[in-house]
Amino acid sequence: MKRRDFFKNSSLFAFGSLASQFHSDIWMNSKNNFQTKKAKNIIFMVSDGMSTGTLNMADRLLQISNGKGSHWLDLYREGKINRALMDTASASSLVTDSAAGSSSWGGGKRVPNGSLNVSANGEKHLPILQKFKSSGKKVGCVTTVPITHATPAGFSVMQKDRGDQEAIALKYLDLEFDVMMGGGNDYFSSSKRADGKDVYASFKQKDFTIFRNRKDLLASKSDQKILGVFADGGLPYALDRSNDKELEESTPTLAEMSKHAIKHLSKNNDEGFVLQIEAGKVDWAAHANDAGGLLYDQIAFDEAIKEVIDFAEKDRETLVIITTDHGNANPGLIKSHDVDKNFSYLQNFTHTNDWLLQQIKMKANSFSSIREMIANANGDKTITDEEAKILLNFYNKNNGGLYNTGNLPYGPLAEMQKKYTSIGWISMDHSGDYVELAAFGPGSDELKPFVKNYELHQFMLQSAEVEDNF
Ligand SMILES: [Zn+2]
């Protein structure tokens, strides 16, 4: 089947050709005249667990703070991209997890939640980065969560259970992809792994350059393959990082990692490259109903979009896909007399709820100290004594120890913050909503306005004119 037939029915395409004769300027502008070219490179960008409300609010927050809005929505406002809604279901549920979500794109088949490119009957689906690597392209992944986490893994490996990240690290060693960057020291370091293996040493033996901090990454001109691991688990939230000098110096931003990856992959490369870029902690923040964590990590993702589009606009041979794997917690602004003013307070937040609740756990000993700590992190806004009592009781009842960071009163704090942020949430978990998808560059004109997640697998192969004979 020809590429053109696959994604657009012929009558629509005929209308497009006709329209172009009469409105060539508008048509060419909006489509960037990419129709006839194949995509040499593909950059697939995922803001993990990004509900539409997250995209909306990040754009509004940027409008308030810099008067411009987000790069993602600028692509819409300027008519530069093709846009679709995407059905994100998995083989086992209308509501996917990130493993099945990434597998649908990565392997071209829906699999049950929790699985990486392995169907319920055990059938395995070869991931797209392995296909593109076999076709001669360079390939890689960049993320703000462990590089062994579900979204990069869904493009890379086949494994029944996403949970075994130590095994995934070893699979990456076999695959020898050109760039792998994110967090996840827990799965590479001999002192952290259950089997005591020094996976870094094995990567070094294969002539990889290993980066463990931002400075070395930014200074590097190495042409060797790259493994970059900048945290034990996920990288710090963008909001916490931007208010902590030490974190700023030690950990790169998603935009910095993306820029470096693109520079590295595009250098002296006639065959092209395929790169996945993930803002993984947008999902984590949504699970925690953490407004500051959510919106500033979405904004950090948006800064990576700028790097990618700047490259793609110059290069003109790069297909860029920007989307999410599923909604999460469906946050949104709620009507009230003070909603505009309340939302603008987000500009003055200095730390995430995740950071704040851990600080409170370690240091707070009275209602007033809790209220003060929240005021410091939330631009002078804070909760009542009555509410502080609820938080303190939570800690007293759930004393799981200093490092039990999972057991924090995220939900109660988000509920209390509503009165000064006007942000509401429907839950603390993934949702089944159809999600936004934007495509820019050669091949993007073939995008249908409504797609199912697994269809993107063929869409990418066809845009790059790589035969799927694996
Ligand atoms: Zn999630």
Residues whose N, C-alpha, C, O or C-beta is under 5 A from the ligand:
A	BS01	ZN	G49 D283
